[in-house]
Amino acid sequence: MAAQKKCDWIWQNGEWVAWADAKVHVTTHALHYGSSVFEGIRAYSTPDGPAILALEPHVRRMFNSCKIARMDVPYTPEQVSSTIIEAVQRNNHESCYIRPLVYRGANTVGLDPRPCPVELVIFTMEWGRYLGAEAIEQGVQVMVSSWRRMAPDTLPAMAKIGGQYINSQLITMEAKDNGFDEGIGLDVNGYVSEGAGENIFLAFDGVLFTPPLGASILGGVTRACAITLAHDLGYEVREQLIAREMLYTADEMFFTGTAAEITPVRSVDRIPVGSGQRGPITQRIQQEFFDITAGRLPDRFGWLTPVRSTTVSEGLVRCFESR
């Protein structure tokens, strides 16, 4: 996994604090019960300065996750977006990973979290390729995990809730303990769901397949970008249930995610995917994605929010300072 370089300034509950001063109390509800919602967002280096990928969809998903978790965020989506932009500016990043985190603070350790205040922190860090720099070209080796993804009446898979990521941690740790780069979880019915922190695509005879939302997946923002690119490049994309054995017979396979970006999968359970090398569909979608995010191609889908040309509203600053 790529090294992470911490930022200088973190936004916490309405004020900018130094990295070492951003703290919570040991009775914070989220520490005990995982009552938090988070997002992962990337800013990419372009010739015109850093640009944030899919800012609005990420913030919208965060607010939707909070709605599912019964957490009333004390800020508007516009205020959160503005502060994310300022975090990149203030920390002088050319590229970075951005982590907004909404969490239940300290008041009670009871299972009903609603007496606890809803708090918000936004921090950034410089973080390279999640699955390794070489993975983008060479691909990763994965295994099908013994850990299943959650059933639809147990936990809301569409919400990016902190406590649910224990499931992802177990999948990843099992994979690494067995010599793999990552794990794939099946859903409660035994169909392919997703990687521990990534959505998954398979290619058969020039057609792309990806599990539907009903297969206990997170509705990935990078997944949506990949689907848009695939359609734009003339590929058919089918969102349908995927049997486990399809993992072993696919011509190509790749992961998508903010951290993983677009990463080829070269083997599953030590069975090569196709030729065991990155396939042409994967490579073409990768190339388009990285060329757009690096500013080498026009942003024809309106995905990027430029940081240097965006100013933070004085009214929003006053709103934050008045809390």
N, C-alpha and C positions, 0 to 999 in steps of 0.2 A: 504494500500500500504506500502511496506517495506521502512524503513528509509534509507536515503542516506548519506554516509560519504564522504566529498569532499577530493580531492587529494591535494598534496602540490604543484605540478608543472604541468603547462599547456603549451603545445606547440602552439605558435601563430605566424603564418607568418614567420617561420624560426628561432625562438628563444624560449628558455625556460623561462617562467615568473612565478612568484608566483601566486597562485590562485587569490588573491586580486588585482593583477596588470593586469589581462587579461580583457581588456576593449575595447569597440567600441564607436564611436562617435554617438550622438543622430540622426544625419542625415544618418546613415548607411541604405542603401537601403533595406536590409533584414528586418529591424525593421518596415518599412512602408508598404512593399508589400509582405513579406514572400518569398523573392527571395533567398532561401537557399536550400541546399541539405544536408542530414545527413545520418548517419548510426548508428545502435546500435549493438555492438559486446560484447561478454562475454569472459572473461578469467576465467577458472576454476582451482581450487586447485587440484593438483595431487601429488602423492608421490614424483615425480621428480620436483616439483615446479609448478608455474602457467603455464597454456597452453591455448592459444587463439583458440576458436572454429571457424572454417571456415573463417579464415582471408582473404584468396584470394577471395572467392566468395563475401564476403561483400565489399571489396575494389573495385572489378570489378563492382558490382551493383552501388556503389557510382559514379564511373566514367561514367557508362551508364546513370544514372540519370542526371548527369551534362551535358552530351551530349544532352539529350532531352531538358534540360533547357537552352541550348546555353551558357554554362559556361565552359570556357577553364581553366582547373585546372593547375596552374603553377608548378606542381610537377608531377612526374611519379607515377604509382601505386606502383612500388618497393620502392620509397622514402616514400610514405605514409605508406606502410606496415612496413617498417623499423622503422619509427618514432612511430607507434602504439606499436610495441614491446618495444622500448625504454621507452615509457610512462609508461608501466607496470613495467619495471625494475626500472626506476628512482623513482617511487612512492612506491616502495617496497610492491606491492600488492601480496597477495596469490591468491585472486580471485577478480574480479572487473567487472564493466560495462564500456565500452569504447565508447566514442562519438566523432567521427570525424564530423566536420561541415564545409562545404564549403558555403560561403555566399558572396553576393554582398556588398561591402563596401561603403564608403561615396564619393559622387561626385555630383550626381543629384538626385532629387526626382521625376523625370519624369518616365513615365511608361515604357519607353525603358531602361532596366537596363544596357545595354552593355557599356555605358561610365564609369560605376562604376567598380573598381578593384575587381577581384575575390580573396578572402582571405580564409585562411584555419586555423582552430583551432582543436586541439585534446586534449581532457581531459578525465580523468577517475574518477570513484567513486565506492566506495564499496556499493553494492546494493543487497539486498536479493531477495526473491520471489516477483515479481511484483504484483501478485494478492493475496499475503499473504502466509505465510509458510504453513498454514493448507490446502490451496487450492490444493496443489499437490496431496494430498490423498483424501480429502473430496470433492473436486470439487467446482465450483462456480455457482451462480445463475445468469442467464442472461435474458434479454428481447430483443424482436425484436423492434428496434428503429423506430420512426416515420421519422427519417432522412434517406434519401436514399444516396447510394454511387453515385459518379459522373458518368454521361453518358460518353461514349467513345469519344465523340467529344467536350467535355467541358474541362476536365483536364486529364492528362496522369497518370492513376492509377498505372502503372508499375514503375513510378519514385517516389523516396522517397523525395519529395519536401516539404519544411517546410510549406508553405502557405496552402497546401492541408489538413494539419492536423487540420485545423479548423473544418472540417467535423467530424474527429475522436473525437475532444473535445466535440462537440455537442452531439454525440452519447453517450460518457461516462458520461457527466454531466446529461443528461436525465435519463440514467440508474441509477445513484447514487441517483438522486432526487426522484426516484420511488422505492428505496430500493433494487436495484440489484447491483451486483458486476461489471457487464459489459454489454454492448449492442452489438447487431448484426445488421449490416446494410444490407438491400436488395439492389440489383442493380436497374437500371432504369426500368427494365422489371419486377421487383418484385421477382426475384430469389435471393437466398441466396448469399451474397457476402463474407463478412468477419466480424470479430469483429472490434471494434474501433481501436485496434492495434495488432490484431492477425488473423492468418489464422484459418480455421475451418475444422474439419474432422467429419464425421458421420459414424457409423458402422451399417450395416444391415446384419443379417445372416452371419456374418463372413467376409463380404466384406466392405472395406473402400471407402467412397465417399468424394470428396473434390471439391469445385468449380474450374472451369478452369480460366486461365488468362483473358479470355474474359468477366468474370463476375465482372469486376472492382476491381480486387484484386491486392495487391502487391505480386510479386513473392518472397515469403518468403524463406530465407535461411534455417531456422529451419523447415519450411514446406518441403523443399527438403530433409533434413535429415530424417524427419519422413517417407517420401515416400520410401527412400532408406532402412530404417530399416524395414518397413512393407514388402517390397518385399523380403528382406533378411530373414525375419521370416516366409515367405510363404503365406502372405496375398495378396489378389488381391486389387489393388487400381484403382478406376475409377475417372477420372477427368471429371465431367459432370455438367450440370446445375442442381441445387437442388431447388425444390419447397419448399416454406415456411412450408407447412404442414409436410414435411419430418423431420423437427426439432422436431415435437411432437411425431413422431412414431419411431425414431431411437432407436436402442438398446444401443448405446454408443455415446458419443460426446466428442471431446477435442479440445482445442485451441493449436496453436503452435506460437512461436515467440521468438525472442532473450530475451525480457523482461519476457514474460509469460512462456518461455521454453515449456514444455508439461503439460498443465493443464486440468484436466477433467471438463466437464460441467455437473452439476447434475440436472439442471432444466432450462426450457425455458418458459418464461411467466407463471411461477409457476407451469408448468406441468412437472412432473419428467421425466428425460431421463432414459429409461429402468427402473431399480429398484431404481433409484435415488442415486446410488452409483457408484464409479469408476468401469468400466467394465474390463474384462480380457484382451481384446486387448489393451485398453489404458494402463493398468498396465504393460503389457509386453513390449510395445514400450517405455514407460517411463523408465522402469528398464534398458533396453538396452542403452537408451540415457544417463541416469545419470551414469551408470557404465562405459561407454566409456569416458564421459567427466571428471569423477573423477579418471580415470586411473585404475579402478578395472578390466576392460576388455581391451584387446589389441585394439589399434586404427586401426581397420582393414580397415577403409575407408579413412585413411589419413586426418582426419578432424582437428587434433590438431597441433598447432605450439607451441613447447615448448619455454618458454621465457628465462630460465636460460642458456640454451645451445645455444642460438642465439645471435650473436654479431652484433652490428651496424657497417656497413662499414665506415671506416674513410673517404673514398671518398664522401659518402653521407653526412656525417657531414660537410665536407668542402663545399659541394654544398649548403647546407642549410645556412651556415654562410656567404657565399659570396653573398646571395641575397640582 
